[in-house]
Amino acid sequence: MAGPGRDDDGAPRGGVGRRAVLPLLAGLLLAPGCTAPARDPAGAGASGAPGSSDAPDASGASGDPAADGIRRTLERRAAALLDRDAAGHLAAFDPAARGAARAEFGNLAAVPLASWAYHLTGVRRSGGRAAVRAELRYGLTGHDAAPVATPRALELTERAGRWYVRADRPGDGAGAQLWEQGAVRAVRGAHGLVLGTGPDEARLRDVAAAADRAVPAVEAAWPGRWARRVLVLVPEDLTAVGGLLGAPAAGYRGIAAVTTGETGRRGAAPADRIVVNPEAYGQLSAHGREIVLTHETTHVATRTATSAATPSWLSEGFADWVAYRGTELTAGQIAPELRRAVRRGEVPGALPADADFAFGADPAPLARAYEGGRLACELIAARWGEERLTAFYRAVGAHPGRAGAVRKAARDVLSTTPESLTERWRDHVRRSLR
């Protein structure tokens, strides 16, 4: 996640973020980047749709007549979407729902769908109505190595032996999809695709240009296999950001961007999405916007090397180190909050803890945590070399558990101990910011 801000000298301060591995959009994992999951009232109430009974859920397995009929309806709808067959798409919907279905079909026109399918996970039928839990599996051409999954809560009605969709909402704990928020515009860059809603196409072109600069910068700092392209989502406003991430919008005020990692199926590489908050992002200078996109792109690149064993100071510090790498900004310009603390004689006694990166934390301590993490990565790169820094990152993430991950990687890669590393870091903070 990246937040805007400026230091005393007017330099852009971006790259504020958090790493978490939490369920999001149910089946989506929050990778480097962040938010907190929230229940969607619409999705949560789908299984209690009017007319539902207390009968146990059907599994959706073949052989259940209702499930089979519902599955056929959803298959027809999916095929029509992929074929861009508007009439076929509308035919899968109840007449009362066709206005919304027509709008959704139009909203999806610019979205490069490679696949779209539903996997039923529960069917609760009462008479001619059914409340359905399903997993939508969809993929975007050129970006998703395999379909990604998100839960949906659907309502269907039966007439003359055929089922029709009345509603299709985010499932329990899930956020909305971008095309549910309005017509999607698409802007392609050399290294990615930007999808956004709202009338401002110039904003999308600006994001695409920043992403095109970010990808080569990350590639230079993070060798190895990764997609080397990004998918960026730009909702219309802050409220839409919250809806997309399934969390209260107020929590993202002042946050320029977050990275979510959608779980690819069959062990494929995660399908990351960078979500830009246009209100905070728009307040940054051009240089600040580039720093933000580079920070988030670093999370995309390091995703498969990041695990529950990776402390936040390392994942976020590394992303900020890459974002500021090669800039002419001084340490004091990049770390104004920590600089003020050091000048007060408050040199931190330990590397930032995960709790210091907590969602909704006070801005000043939060900024100091990110600044401290970046300086730790800067120290490792300066003392042991950039190759050792990336090797250290990979070694920590590869550890089977959190306990001992940093200690083992410090010993194996840096020939040191966490205690010695911390003391060197404190000295580096003091010398860099005094």
Secondary structure as GFF3:
##gff-version 3
##sequence-region A 1 434
A	DSSP	beta_strand	23	24	.	.	.	ID=ss1
A	DSSP	beta_strand	28	29	.	.	.	ID=ss2
A	DSSP	alpha_helix	41	44	.	.	.	ID=ss3
A	DSSP	three_ten_helix	46	48	.	.	.	ID=ss4
A	DSSP	alpha_helix	65	83	.	.	.	ID=ss5
A	DSSP	alpha_helix	86	91	.	.	.	ID=ss6
A	DSSP	three_ten_helix	95	97	.	.	.	ID=ss7
A	DSSP	alpha_helix	98	107	.	.	.	ID=ss8
A	DSSP	beta_strand	113	126	.	.	.	ID=ss9
A	DSSP	beta_strand	129	140	.	.	.	ID=ss10
A	DSSP	beta_strand	148	159	.	.	.	ID=ss11
A	DSSP	beta_strand	162	170	.	.	.	ID=ss12
A	DSSP	three_ten_helix	178	180	.	.	.	ID=ss13
A	DSSP	beta_strand	185	188	.	.	.	ID=ss14
A	DSSP	beta_strand	192	196	.	.	.	ID=ss15
A	DSSP	alpha_helix	201	221	.	.	.	ID=ss16
A	DSSP	beta_strand	230	234	.	.	.	ID=ss17
A	DSSP	alpha_helix	238	245	.	.	.	ID=ss18
A	DSSP	three_ten_helix	249	252	.	.	.	ID=ss19
A	DSSP	beta_strand	257	262	.	.	.	ID=ss20
A	DSSP	beta_strand	271	276	.	.	.	ID=ss21
A	DSSP	alpha_helix	278	281	.	.	.	ID=ss22
A	DSSP	alpha_helix	286	302	.	.	.	ID=ss23
A	DSSP	three_ten_helix	303	305	.	.	.	ID=ss24
A	DSSP	alpha_helix	312	324	.	.	.	ID=ss25
A	DSSP	alpha_helix	331	334	.	.	.	ID=ss26
A	DSSP	alpha_helix	336	343	.	.	.	ID=ss27
A	DSSP	three_ten_helix	354	357	.	.	.	ID=ss28
A	DSSP	alpha_helix	363	384	.	.	.	ID=ss29
A	DSSP	alpha_helix	386	398	.	.	.	ID=ss30
A	DSSP	alpha_helix	405	414	.	.	.	ID=ss31
A	DSSP	alpha_helix	418	433	.	.	.	ID=ss32
###
